[in-house]
Amino acid sequence: MDARGYGGSSRGGQDGSQDGQPLVRSDAVVRDIAAVVDAIQARTGVSKVALLGWATGGHWAGMYSSRNPDDVSHLLIYNSLYGAHSAHKNWARALTLPIRITPTGSLSSNSEHTA
């Protein structure tokens, strides 16, 4: 799905208003994600769906998942850190920290694990 005001959505304005207002509020996008998940569940009979959030969509998919953990089997967040640069206090650490997803789906950043 494309969030309101983004991509191929029917709501125009991807460049944003010039008065400083956001294209859409996070709660509205999370409600839209819920409607899409409900439709997928109704159509397919599955109880959980996998979500992929790209850029700002990663924040919204994470927000939806935190509110609806029983409806999400997997969450993949791609490229959602904005404004990061080498001086960012966590950015350099994030680039070098090995992250492992355990068989139970939890994340481990323990240095004993290798990528």
Salt bridges, closest charged atoms under 4 A:
ASP27 OD1 - ARG67 NH1 3.11
ASP32 OD2 - ARG4 NE 2.58
